[in-house]
Amino acid sequence: MRAVGGRYTANRWQAERRREGVSFTVHRTLASVADEAERRAAVQDAPFNPRTGGRQWTPDGAKRVVGKRVDQPATGDEQVSAVAEPTPSPASRTPARPRPGLSPPVPLRGRR
């Protein structure tokens, strides 16, 4: 069992309700389905995997079922949403640390 999220997933998927051959990652993703009957029905109906041409569970397939962003977009809409994700603002980024042995940066004059 994994340290983070393992107990939650195990509570949502008791041993007798887990599907043989379906990874822990898929069970963890499907654990976010609130309704127990819907969650059990979802794991029994593996989605079509266009890469293999068969029906099987993958982490991205589970993410599609629950409406999360996938790691490897397959459709045009998924590719657009992956690119359209907002980037962090400059204020939230960590400032660059000076490297030892280098002089500090010279401020630009006349620029604002």
Beta strands, then each sheet from edge to edge (+ up, - down):
strand 1: 48-49
strand 2: 54-55
sheet 1: 1+ 2-
end
